[in-house]
Amino acid sequence: MDAKVRSEEKFVKLSIAYEGKEEGELVCSTIDKIISKYDIKPEMYTCNLSNKKDVVVIEYHDDVEREAGGIFEEIIKTLNITICD
């Protein structure tokens, strides 16, 4: 698994690449569990990177309080992601 964060004024996006059904289920269930603890809700979607890797994308718009950064940090730490650009 690896991750990438992109941020602009009031917008932040976390993309997590994973491989296989088991890893995908772990990523999605972890994200759902963490996001459900917070009042702000993101837009989420998945896409296929290649024949082996898929990506889940989490986007927060109008994040004035910059709350998403802490949520993303919690997701990355819980999933033990060591590569994050």
Rosetta blueprint (number, residue, H / E / L):
1 M L
2 D E
3 A E
4 K E
5 V E
6 R E
7 S E
8 E E
9 E L
10 K L
11 F E
12 V E
13 K E
14 L E
15 S E
16 I E
17 A E
18 Y E
19 E E
20 G L
21 K H
22 E H
23 E H
24 G H
25 E H
26 L H
27 V H
28 C H
29 S H
30 T H
31 I H
32 D H
33 K H
34 I H
35 I H
36 S L
37 K L
38 Y L
39 D L
40 I L
41 K L
42 P L
43 E E
44 M E
45 Y E
46 T E
47 C E
48 N E
49 L L
50 S L
51 N L
52 K L
53 K E
54 D E
55 V E
56 V E
57 V E
58 I E
59 E E
60 Y E
61 H E
62 D L
63 D L
64 V L
65 E L
66 R L
67 E L
68 A H
69 G H
70 G H
71 I H
72 F H
73 E H
74 E H
75 I H
76 I H
77 K H
78 T H
79 L L
80 N L
81 I L
82 T L
83 I L
84 C E
85 D L
